[in-house]
Amino acid sequence: MNPNQPIRDARQLGTPKMLILGLQHMFAMFGATILVPILVQQYGLPLDIQTTLFFAGIGTLFFHVCTKFKVPAFLGSSFAFLGGFNTMANLNTGIYAAMSPQDKLAYTCGGIVVAGLLYLVLALIIRVVGVKKVMRFLPPVVTGPIIVCIGLTLAPSAVSNASTCWPLALIALATIIIFNIWGKGMFKIIPILMGVIISYIAALIMNACGVTISDGAGGVKPLMDFTAVAQASILGLPPFQIAKFDLTAILVMAPIALATMMEHIGDMSAISATVGENFIQKPGLHRTLVGDGIATALAGMFGGPANTTYGENTGVLVLSKVHDPRVIRLAAVYAIILSFIPKMADIIGSMPSAIVGGVSFILYGMISAIGVRNIVENNVDLTKSRNLIIAAVILVCGLGFSSGLTFVVAGTSVTLTGLAIAALAGIILNAILPGNDYEFGVNPEGDQNRGIHQ
């Protein structure tokens, strides 16, 4: 096996190694996926970690079915909807005035169901008018900078997590680099997993030695907290809850889909650039949107958060060079199994955030690097004023609107994320500025080296 060649079929490595590779993807998504329900619980809504894990796994499997098992993407809980959860938690007018947090969550999830269905509407439009006409508005000069923004907007969270305990974050980071550069055989393709395991062992030793970290309120707390592990049961069903529907909640949650659909297109471009196959063309953007939409609507219908394709797992694809979607599906199965084992989920959840930060240093940076590569490999001419303007505006919007842009619709505040603003700005500028000669699937200037096979 040539270590520099990507592995398209992980079965050649054998079943035990495939299982380990799936574990690596599971660890990559775990921290961010459970962070969403943890944050939502702080807002005052009882979004459950087990339910979140279950629908991350189920949603990923549905996505793979919809995309003909070809796209190596993992779908975890979306951060884009956090603003909507916060708005719903603080909504105290009308029917929400004396409503219990449990019922509020049900109506919030109803809005998420509608958001997921909007994906299907866009997928239908693409199917009817054709992906070539749609992608004319999304050439590499637009998608490349958006991919860069996806990585860079995540960068502050990597630093924030790492800063809780820099020595531990550096152990995780150094381990990943060492195994990726100097690792041999199997160890070379599981650097993320090795980074997590070795830094977790280091954390256990440091915790036993009495190392403490800031609690964020001027005091200190132990590096690791096993209280939740001790209280958790070994087996338990995820607490599903049927969604309820109300126009106010729909107006809060559904418009967020406009942002996440733009992010989805950027993620698909990133995964395509990573693997060297154009998934926007085959199996098709309409199929990936349907998969993402169904995963989101299904999760919302039974009390889970919206799902989205995960950049963390794209970073793992880059590092491991194993591009087989089967490995991602194994991670999805692990997530489903974990959702029925609260104690094991809490053991993984006890992993200090500094480890997540150290791992994220590599993964988030890789996403931005993919965006730069996408621009270079597609020969985007940045000496042209139109291209330079488009890229510049996308980068400033994506990074400048760190808190998004909030406006009021029908008495309810709606927030567009910085990425959504960047995507919309890029698409509009690309459409109105003269000189757009990009033709998807045909133009060699736009598509060479992108993995398109006519």
N, C-alpha and C positions, 0 to 999 in steps of 0.2 A: 504494500500500500504506500503510495507516494504521499508524504506528509503535507505537501503543498497543494495537492489536488483535493477539491471538496468531495465529500462522500454523499452521494445521492441516495444510496440504498444502505441503510444502517444494518440490514440483516447480514451483510458480509462480515460484520464485526462479531456476530454471535449474540444470542439472546441475553446473557448476563450483562454484556457491555451496553446493549440497547437499553436495558432496564436502568442502568446507572446514568446513561445520557438523559433519559426521561426525568430522573431524579434531579439532575442539574437544572433542567428547565423549570421544574416545580419550585426549586429553591429560588430561582431568578425571579419568578412572578410572585412568590408568596408574600414577601414583605409589603409590596405596594398593594396587593389585592386585599389583604386583611386590614391595611391602614385605612381604607375607605370606610368600612363599618365602624372602626375605632373612632374616626373623626366624626362620623355622623352621630354616633352615640354621645359624643361630647356636645353636639348641637342640641341633643335632647330627644332624638328619634331612635327607637330600639332596633336598628338594623343589625342583623345577626351575622357573626363571622362564619358559622357553619353554613348558613344559607348562601352566603356570598361565595364560599369555596365550592359548594355544590353546583351553583349555576355558572361559575367560571369554568368548571369541568364540563358540564352538560352543554353550555354555550359553545365552548371550543369544539366539541364533537359535532354539534349541529352545523357549525361553520364549515368543518371539514367535509361533511356530507354535501352541503350546498356548493362547495367549491371543487367537487369531484376528487377530494382527498389529495389535491395537488399543492395547496398553499401552506407552507410551514409557519402558521401564525397561531399564537396563543391569545385567547380573549380573557382578560381579567377585568376587575371592576374599574369603572371610569372615574377619573378625578374631575372631569369636566362638569359633572352634575352636582359637585359638592355645594356650589353656590345655590343651586335649586333646593337641595336638602336644607340648607341653612335658612333660606327664605321661608320654606314651609314650616320649619320648626318654630320660627318667630311669628308666624301668621296667627293673629288673634282676633280676626274680624269675621262677621257672618257665621257660617256653620262651624268655623274653626275656633270660635271664641272660647268654648268650654270643652273642646274635643281632647280626648286622651291621646298621648303620644303614639300609641299603637294604631289608632284610627287615622291619625295624621299620616303615619307611615304608609298605611294602606292607600290613601288618596294620592300620596306622593308617588307610590309605585304605579298607580293608574296613569299618571302623567308620563312615567317612564315607558309604559306599554305603548302609548300613543307616539312617543319619540321613536321607539323602535319601528313602528309601522311607517313612519315618514321615510325611513331607509328604503322600504319596499316601494314607496312612491317614486323616489329618485331612481331606484333600480329599474322600474318599469319605463320611466322616461328614457333612460340610457338604452334599454332593450329596444324601444320603439325607434328612437332617432339614430341609434348606432353609436358605439363607443368612439369612433373616429371624430364625429362632430363634437362630442362632449370633450374629448381629450385635446381638441384644438385649443380649448381654453386652459389647458393644463400642460403646457410644454415643459421641458426640463428647466427652463429659466424660472418657472413658477414652482414646480415641485421640488427642485434641488434646494433653494433657500428655505422652503417650508420644512423640509427634512432637517436642515441645519438648525432651524428654530426649535423643532421638536426636542432635539438633544439639549440645546442650550437653555431652553426654558426649564428643563428638568435639573440642570446643573446646580442651581441653588439648594435644591432639596438634598442632593448628594453631599454638598459641603456642610449643610445644616446637620444632617445625620452623622457625618464623620466627626464633626466638631464636638460631639458629646463625649468622645474618647478617642483622640487622635492616634495614640499608640495602637489601639485595636484596629482602627480603620486602616492604618498603614500596614499592619500585619496581613489583613485581608488583601489589600492592594498588591503588596509585594509577593504574596503567595500566588496570586493570579498571574502576575507578570512572569515569575520564575517558571511556573508550570507551562505557561503558554510559549515561552521562548526556549526553555531548556528541557522541558518535559519530554519523556520518551513514551512511545506507544500510546496506550490508553490514557495515561496521565496528561498527555499533551492536549487531548480533546475534552477534558473535564476540568479546566482550570477554575471555573466559577465554583463548582462543587468542592474542589480542594480548598479554595479560598474560604468558603463558608465553614467547612469542617475544621480546618486548622485554626482559624480565628475563633471559632466557637470553643474549641478546647482551650485556647489561650484565655478566652473570657472566663471560662470555668475556673482556671488557675488564678487569674487576677481577682475574681470574685471571692475565692476562698482565702486570698491574702488580704481581703478587706478593702479592695479598691472601690471608691465611690465616684459618682458623677453628679453633676448639678441637677436639681429637680425642677429648674426653671423658675423657682420662686425664692431664690436666694439661699436655699438650703441644699442639702446633699441627700442622695439615696444610693442604695447598693447598685452595683453595675448590672446585676441580674436579679429579677424578681420571680420566684417560683410559686407565688401565692395562688395564681390562677391555675397552675398545673396541679397543685395539691387539691384544689376544690373541684376540678373538672372530673366528670365521670369518664370511664374508659370508652363506653359506647353510648351513643345517643342520636336520635333522629334530628335533622335540621328543622327548626321551627318555621314551617312554611306558613304564609299568610296570603289570602286571596286579595287581589287589588280591588280598590273602589275608585269610582270615576266621578270627577267634578270639574267643571269648566275652569275654575280658578287654578286648581292644581295642574291641569293640562296646560294652561297658559304659562305657568311657571316653568314646568319641566320640558314640554315638547319642543319649544324653540331652541333649546340647547342642542338638539339634534343637528341643527344647521352648522354648528361648530364642529361637532364630532364627525359629521360626514366629511367635512373638509380634512379633518385630521386622518380619517380613514383612508382617504385617497393618498395623502402624504405617506402614511404607513405602508400602503400597498406599493407605492413607488420605492420606498426604502427596502422592503422585503424583496421586491423584484431586482433592485440593484445589487442587493447582497447575494442572492442566489444565482443571478445571471439568467433569469427567465422572466418574461414579461407577463405577469399574472393579470395585469389590467386588460390585456388582450385575450389571454387564454389561461384559466377558464373564463375570464371576463370580469370587468368591474361590477356589472350588474349582479353576478353571482356572489362576489365578496360582500357587496352591500346587503344582499338578501341574507347571507349568513350572519353578518353582524347585527342586522335588524331583528332577525328572529331570535338570536341569542339575547338581545336586550329586552325585547318584548316578553319573551318567555320568563326571564329573570324577574322582570317587573310584575308579571301576572301572579307570581307566587312569593312576593316579598323580598326579592333580591335587588341589588343595584344594577344600573346599566353596565353593559360590557363594552369593551373596546380592545382592538388589537394592541399588544404590548410591545413597546420598544425594548424592554429588558430582554425579552426572548429573541428579538432581532439581533441584539448585541451578542447573545450566546451563539447564534448562528454564525456570526462573523468570527468569533474567537475559536469555536470548536471545529468549524468547517464541515460540520455534519448538517446537511440541508434536507434530511429525510423527514417529511411530515409525520411519519409513524412515531418518531421520538416525541414530537409535540403532543400527539394523541396519548402517549403513555403518561405524560405530565398531567393531562386532563383527567385520566383515570385515577392517578394519584390524588388529585385535588378532590375528586368525588369520594374516594375512600376516606381521606382525611376528614371530610365533612361529617362522617359518621363516627369519628374517633376524636372527641373533644380534647382528651388529655394529650394525644400526640400533636394535635394542632396547637395547643397551648405551649407544648415543649418547644416547637419550632418558633412560636410567637414570642418565647422568652429570649430569643436571639437579640442581643443589644442592637440598637439602631445604628451604632457606629459601624457594625459589620455590614449592614445594608448600605451605609454611606460609602464604605471602602469599595464594595462590589460595584456600586452605582458609578463611582468615578470612571471605571472602565466602560461600563455598559452605556451610559448616557453619552460619553465622549465618542464612542463608536458610532452612535446614531448620527451625530453631527458630521463625523468623518465620512459616513456613507453619503450624506447630502453633498459634501464637497466633491466626493468621487463621482456622484451622479452628474454634477455640473461639468466636471472635467471630461469624463468619458463620453458625454453627449456633445462635446465640442461647443458648448455654449460660449458665444463670442461676447465677452464682457468689455470689449473695446467699443461695442455699439452702445450708443447712449440709451436706447430703449431698454436693452437688457440690463444695463447698469442701474437704471432708474427703478425697474421692476424689482430687481434683487435688493436694492437699497431700501425701498419702501417696505418690502416683506420683512426684512431683518429688523428694521426699526419698530414696525408694528408688532411683530412677534415677541420682541424682547422688551419694548418700551411699555406696552400695555400689560404690565405684570399682574395687575388686578382685574384686567378685562375692562369692558365698557358696559356700564349699566344704564338702561333706559326703561321707561315705564310703558307697558302695554295693558290697556283695559284695567288700570289701577294696580297692576302687578309689575314688580321690577323684573326685568330680564337681563341677564349678563352674557355678553359675548366674550369668550376667552380671547387672549392675545393671539393665539394660533388661528382662531376663526377670523379675527379682524385681518391678520396677515394674509390668510388664504383669499378672503374676499377682495382685499386691496390688490393682490397680485393678479387675480383672475380679471378684475375690472380693468386694471392698467394694461394687461396683455391684450384685452379685447379692443380697447379704444386707441392705443398707441399704434401708429403706422409701422409696417415692417414685419407683421406676424406671418412668416412664411412656413411655419411648422406644420407638417402633416403627419399625424400619428400613423406609424406602421409603414410609411413610405419614404419619408424624407431621411436620407442617409445621414444628414447633418444632425438630425435629432435622435436617431434611433441606433446608430452604429454602436457596437460594444455594449448594447443594453440587453443582449440576450434574446432578441426577437428572432424567431425562426419562421421564415415565410413558408 
